[in-house]
Amino acid sequence: MTNTETETRAVVVEREVAFPPEKIWRALTQSPLIEEWLMKNDFKPDEGHRFNLSADWGAVDCQVQAVEPNKTLSYTWDTKDLRSVVTWTLTPTSTGTHLRMEQLGFRPDQQQYYQGAKYGWQRFFANLEQVLARIE
């Protein structure tokens, strides 16, 4: 038996990216690059590090949960009454990298956050791909 009040949903975005994991990792973990595709931040890729993401609409409080260079990055994503976790997974392929982002923790009563994340992550991914194409 499941309790629908406590079930959470996830937003998942997956892409095949024509860049090696090491290059994508830099864009996911270097503060100036994160600012270019996501938001202003004080990120450091250290487990336990607390950081903020900020934009004109507000801020997100985060804490790094897991760091496995060029493979996995996970951090909490807390804003207003949304408590979620973002996990990035990088898997090398013959043509680059399979990049997967999952944001887990949307409650059934958080439809607005869920829809906003579905839209927002598509935009962030497009920005990320532009940054990747530009950096060495």
Buried (B, 14 or more C-beta within 10 A) or exposed (E): EEEEEEEBBBBEBEBEBEBBBEBBBBBBBBEEBBBBBBBBBEBBBEEEBEBEBEEEEEBBEBBBBEBEEBBBBBBBBBBEEBBBBBBBBBEEEEEBBBBBBBBBBBBEEBEEBBEBBBEBBEEBBEBBBEBBEEEE
